[in-house]
Amino acid sequence: MAETKQSNDNNKVSAIPTKREIWRQFSNDDLVRQANHITDHEMAMLQRTALLGECHSPKDLLFMLTVIRQGDDSR
């Protein structure tokens, strides 16, 4: 079941996905993980960062993956 956030627009409830919902969608997508060769270590790092900052879609998580990889000298 989708979580919702309350909008300030006349107290309407909209189906804006939460950070946790976006993370669940991303982390359960095996095709994306395989296509991007995402390691378990990277998934753990992404999970921590996904819940801290602004995350509006799975594409934001792929951007964060790029940033993580640029900062990881062992890759």
MIBA-176174 format. One record per residue (C-alpha): residue number from 1; residue in one letter; x, y, z. Coordinates in steps of 0.05 Angstrom, whole numbers, plus 32768, in hexadecimal, padded with zeros to 4 digits. Each point is the difference from the previous one (the first is absolute). Last residue first. Example, Ala and Ser with C-alpha at 12.3 -4.5 7.8 and 13.67 -1.06 7.14 Angstrom:
BEGIN
2; S; 8111; 7FEB; 808F $
1; A; 7FE5; 7FBB; 800D $
//
This chain:
BEGIN
75; R; 82D9; 8018; 7F68 $
74; S; 802F; 8006; 803C $
73; D; 8003; 804C; 7FFC $
72; D; 7FB7; 8008; 8014 $
71; G; 7FED; 8049; 7FFA $
70; Q; 7FEC; 7FFC; 7FB7 $
69; R; 7FDA; 7FBF; 800E $
68; I; 7FD8; 8021; 8038 $
67; V; 7FEE; 803B; 7FD2 $
66; T; 7FEA; 7FD1; 7FC9 $
65; L; 7FD6; 7FD8; 8032 $
64; M; 7FE0; 8041; 8018 $
63; F; 7FEA; 800D; 7FB8 $
62; L; 7FE3; 7FBA; 7FFC $
61; L; 7FDB; 800E; 8041 $
60; D; 7FE3; 8040; 7FE3 $
59; K; 7FE8; 7FD7; 7FC4 $
58; P; 7FD9; 7FD4; 8031 $
57; S; 7FD4; 803C; 800D $
56; H; 7FF6; 803C; 802E $
55; C; 803A; 7FF9; 8031 $
54; E; 8016; 803C; 8028 $
53; G; 8031; 7FED; 8035 $
52; L; 8008; 7FD0; 803B $
51; L; 7FD7; 7FC2; 7FEE $
50; A; 8022; 7FF7; 7FBD $
49; T; 8045; 800A; 801F $
48; R; 7FFD; 7FC3; 802D $
47; Q; 7FE0; 7FD4; 7FCC $
46; L; 8031; 8016; 7FCB $
45; M; 803B; 7FED; 802C $
44; A; 7FE3; 7FBB; 800D $
43; M; 7FF1; 7FF7; 7FB6 $
42; E; 8047; 8015; 7FEE $
41; H; 801D; 7FCB; 802F $
40; D; 7FD1; 7FCB; 7FE3 $
39; T; 801A; 8011; 7FBB $
38; I; 7FDA; 8025; 7FC9 $
37; H; 8013; 7FE7; 7FBB $
36; N; 7FD4; 8035; 7FDE $
35; A; 7FD9; 7FCF; 7FD5 $
34; Q; 7FFF; 7FCD; 8038 $
33; R; 7FE4; 8031; 8034 $
32; V; 7FCE; 801D; 7FCE $
31; L; 7FE8; 7FBA; 7FED $
30; D; 7FFB; 7FEA; 8049 $
29; D; 7FCF; 8037; 8011 $
28; N; 7FF0; 7FF2; 804A $
27; S; 8031; 8034; 8019 $
26; F; 7FE4; 8037; 7FD4 $
25; Q; 7FB6; 7FF5; 8011 $
24; R; 8010; 7FF9; 804B $
23; W; 802C; 803E; 7FFF $
22; I; 7FC9; 8028; 7FDE $
21; E; 7FCE; 7FE8; 8034 $
20; R; 802F; 8012; 8038 $
19; K; 800C; 8045; 7FE4 $
18; T; 7FB5; 800B; 7FFB $
17; P; 7FD9; 7FFC; 7FBF $
16; I; 7FD1; 803B; 7FF2 $
15; A; 7FBB; 7FE1; 7FFB $
14; S; 7FDB; 803F; 8014 $
13; V; 7FD5; 8011; 803C $
12; K; 7FDB; 8042; 7FF9 $
11; N; 8005; 8030; 803B $
10; N; 7FEB; 803C; 7FD5 $
9; D; 8043; 7FFF; 7FDC $
8; N; 8031; 7FF5; 8039 $
7; S; 8009; 7FB8; 7FE9 $
6; Q; 7FFC; 7FC5; 8030 $
5; K; 8030; 7FC8; 7FF0 $
4; T; 7FEC; 7FBB; 7FEB $
3; E; 8017; 7FB9; 800A $
2; A; 7FF0; 7FCF; 7FC9 $
1; M; 7FE5; 7FBC; 8013 $
//
